[in-house]
Amino acid sequence: MYVGVAITPRFGRALVIPDTGVFRTGEHNVVFIDRGDGYLTPTEVELGAHLAHSFQVLKGLKAGERIVSSANFLIDSESQLQAAAGTFAPPPPGVSASAGQPQTHGPAVNADLTTDPNRPRAAKTG
């Protein structure tokens, strides 16, 4: 036996934006408001329901404000590049760029290598 059911949620009138317009950081939901002339303002928003590729906006955005609805990864990449360029200081002469940098691959590991027999020998060819 099968039955078809249609459920129509009643959210009333609400501000909705495309889900591609939300930059989600894990802790924050950010939209970029278009201020014109290429200026964007990042603004944190509180999101409600997610329906049909759109989010309901509960706080942080007003009706009529224009937002960036795609390419948020480009905006994020550029902001990271600008931040990195602003803090970049070249290493002193004779010093490797990676010298003194914290290790980002986990804790340091020391390993000793031994072979059996103790001294490896070249293979004999026929």
N, C-alpha and C positions, 0 to 999 in steps of 0.2 A: 504494500500500500504506500502510495506517495502523496505528498501534499505540497502545494506551492504556497509560500508565505511571502508577503511583501510588508516590510516594516519601514515606516516613514518616521524618522526621528524629527522631533520638533524643537529645533534650536532657536527658533525665532529669527530675528534679523541680527546678523553678525558680520563683522569685518573678516574677510577671508583673503588669503594671499596664496599664490602657487607654492607648493612645497619646495620647488627649486629656488625660491627666493630666500630660503632660510638657511643660514650657515650655522650648523649645529656643532658645537665644540665638545659635547659630552656633558658639560656643566651649564653652558649658556646657549641660548638661541639668539642669533644676531641677524638683523636685516640691515642692508645698506640703503639709506635713504638718498635719493638723487636730489642734490641741492642745485643742480644746473651748472653749466660751464665746466663739466668734468669733476665737480666736487661731490664726494660721497661722505655720508656721516654714518658710522656704524652705530646701531641702536639695539639694545637688548630688548627682546619681546618675551611676553609670556604667552605660550600657545595653548589652545584648547584642543578640540576634536580635530582629527585628521580624516577628511572625507574627500574622495574622488580627486586625489592629487592636490589637495588644498589643505591649508591649516587655518583654523579659526584663531584669530588674534584676540587675546583677552586684555592685554596691557602693552603699552610701549609704542603704539602706532595709531595714527588718526586716519580716518577716512579721507581720501584724496591725496595722501602723501604717495609720491612715486618711489618705488623701490627697484633695485636691481633684481630681476627675476631669473637670471641664469649667469653662468660664468663666475660664481662666487669663488671657485678655486683659484681663478686668475687674480681676483682682488686680494685674496689671502696670500698668494704667492708673492705678489708685488709688495704687499705690506711687510712681509718677512724679509724680502730683499732690501727694502729701504731701511728697515731696522738693522739688518746686518751691515749694510754699507755705512750707516751712521756710527756704528760701534767698531768698525774695522780699523785696526792699527797694525801696520805691517811689522813683522818681527825685525829685530835689530840685525845688521849685517852679520853673516856667518852663523846665524841660528836658523834651524829648520822651522818652517811654519807650524809643524805639528809638535815641536818641542814644548814641553810644559803644559800641553793641553790635557785636560782630564780624559781618562779612558771612557769610551762610551759603549764598550762591548761587554760590560760586566766586570767582575772582580779579576785582578791579575792572577795569572796561573803560571807557576814555574814547572817545567817538565824536564826530566833527565832522560836521555836516550841511550840505551845500551843495545848492543847487538850480540848475537850468538852465532858464530864465534865472535870473540871480542873485537877483532879487527876484520871488517868486511873484506872479501877478496873478489877480484874481478872474475867474471865467469870465463870458463875455458871454452874456446870455440874450436871446432873441429876442422 
